[in-house]
Amino acid sequence: MNVLILGSGGREHAFAHQIAKSNLLNKLFIAPGNAGTALCGTNINLSLNDFDAIRNCAVSLHINLVVVGPEDPLVNGIVDFFENDPLLKNIPIIGPSKKGAQLEGSKDFSKQFMMRHHIPTARYQTFTQAQLKEGLTFLKTLKPPYVLKADGLAAGKGVIISSNLEHASNELTEMLQNLKFGDASSSVVIEEFLNGIELSTFVLTDGNNYLILPEAKDYKRIGDGDTGLNTGGMGAVSPVPFADTNFMKKVEDQIVIPSINGLKKEGITYLGFLFIGLMNIDGNPFVIEYNCRMGDPETEVVLPRIKNDLLELLYKAATGKLNEIKLEIDNQTAATIMLVSGGYPEGYQKGIEINGLDKTFESTVYHAGTKDNNGAVVSNGGRVLAITSLGKNLVEAFNKSYETAAQITFSGKYQRSDLGKDLEKYL
């Protein structure tokens, strides 16, 4: 089977790393990929939103399965493009339709969907540019902290949590009136704050059947103690110690099943991954957000715990036969830490040479923001590498990852030093 993975981050390297092990694989291509994915298959330099170029690539390389990593091409309708093109319609693709991808592409769409299907979530209202005054009034009806979310895609940076009404009001004005996050914040969802502890659930569905993959918890803030600016993710762990069998049963019954059934009832084609961001409040799950793809760096801890042939799993999903698969999960803990560029998530340099990657590690080193520069691996993004280790518990797994991280160097390298510490009390 010839497989094409779309994307260039740690998530896509994790997919490539697992798929490359499959006996079903003939050739693996990654577009555009990074220095890490080049070790698993062949990188192809093309834009993720150049659907014509992707079509030409899929046809000329005789691709049998396409795996879409990031959200942009999904929200922009790549699955619909495949289905409507006579040359592509018979090539299975992992990802939801454009309408299904609106669960991530529009916060307002997803909140309305949850309300229609009685899925537990925070109280909210949505306001447009013309409704700024009403939005400011609504803020006054809430207790702090205040949660503001840009309705559209904002590269993970469109959420503001403020403990001060004046600050929240100013931020709402910036988002709506001055388009702080571009068109993504031409409409803003204001939510009631949910006070609990976060985790994420991942579902793979063929449109009818579903499998719940290992859950994970990621760390969004740049600084130790969950301080500082939000990032794309500074680390992750799976399983999550406080997500016991009883809690996960509630997640399945109250959230996963109503979500899958709701999509079917509304006639929305949804095949692929459904990422459900959750808040655990006194043992009860509430949905913070949906994403239409796997998370990053959560993928780097979820996939290593799946013992099945990943390519077989994905192909069964893409061809409507997920009911034929029994998911096998490794009981070990997977823990990943991100090595990021100095200055991230604000301004940072690219093109910095990375040293130590030629060593032998007990961990797996996933490339997130790298590229090859005449044989040298250099940084090419804010989040540079994801170091993942397996251990008998999260302490052992994180310790292994930190030991590996210490052997890899590049100028300005930064990492959080406290990952997993908040969960040790649950062990």
HELIX and SHEET records of a PDB file:
HELIX    1   1 GLY A   10  ILE A   19  1                                  10    
HELIX    2   2 THR A   37  LEU A   39  5                                   3    
HELIX    3   3 PHE A   51  SER A   60  1                                  10    
HELIX    4   4 GLU A   71  VAL A   75  1                                   5    
HELIX    5   5 ILE A   78  ASN A   84  1                                   7    
HELIX    6   6 LYS A   98  GLY A  105  1                                   8    
HELIX    7   7 LYS A  107  ARG A  116  1                                  10    
HELIX    8   8 GLN A  129  GLN A  131  5                                   3    
HELIX    9   9 LEU A  132  LEU A  139  1                                   8    
HELIX   10  10 LEU A  165  LEU A  176  1                                  12    
HELIX   11  11 GLY A  182  SER A  185  5                                   4    
HELIX   12  12 THR A  245  VAL A  251  1                                   7    
HELIX   13  13 GLU A  252  VAL A  256  3                                   5    
HELIX   14  14 ILE A  257  LYS A  265  1                                   9    
HELIX   15  15 THR A  299  VAL A  302  1                                   4    
HELIX   16  16 LEU A  303  ARG A  305  5                                   3    
HELIX   17  17 LEU A  310  ALA A  318  1                                   9    
HELIX   18  18 LEU A  322  GLU A  324  5                                   3    
HELIX   19  19 LEU A  394  ALA A  405  1                                  12    
HELIX   20  20 LYS A  421  TYR A  426  5                                   6    
SHEET    1   A 5 THR A  42  ASN A  43  0                                        
SHEET    2   A 5 LYS A  27  PRO A  32  1                                        
SHEET    3   A 5 ASN A   2  GLY A   7  1                                        
SHEET    4   A 5 LEU A  65  VAL A  68  1                                        
SHEET    5   A 5 ILE A  93  ILE A  94  1                                        
SHEET    1   B 4 TYR A 124  THR A 128  0                                        
SHEET    2   B 4 SER A 187  GLU A 192 -1                                        
SHEET    3   B 4 TYR A 146  ALA A 150 -1                                        
SHEET    4   B 4 VAL A 159  SER A 162 -1                                        
SHEET    1   C 4 TYR A 210  ILE A 212  0                                        
SHEET    2   C 4 ILE A 197  THR A 205 -1                                        
SHEET    3   C 4 GLY A 272  ILE A 281 -1                                        
SHEET    4   C 4 ASN A 284  ASN A 291 -1                                        
SHEET    1   D 5 LYS A 217  ASP A 218  0                                        
SHEET    2   D 5 GLY A 235  SER A 238 -1                                        
SHEET    3   D 5 THR A 333  VAL A 340 -1                                        
SHEET    4   D 5 ARG A 383  GLY A 391 -1                                        
SHEET    5   D 5 THR A 364  HIS A 367 -1                                        
SHEET    1   E 2 ARG A 221  GLY A 223  0                                        
SHEET    2   E 2 THR A 227  ASN A 230 -1                                        
SHEET    1   F 2 THR A 370  ASN A 373  0                                        
SHEET    2   F 2 ALA A 376  SER A 379 -1                                        
END                                                                             
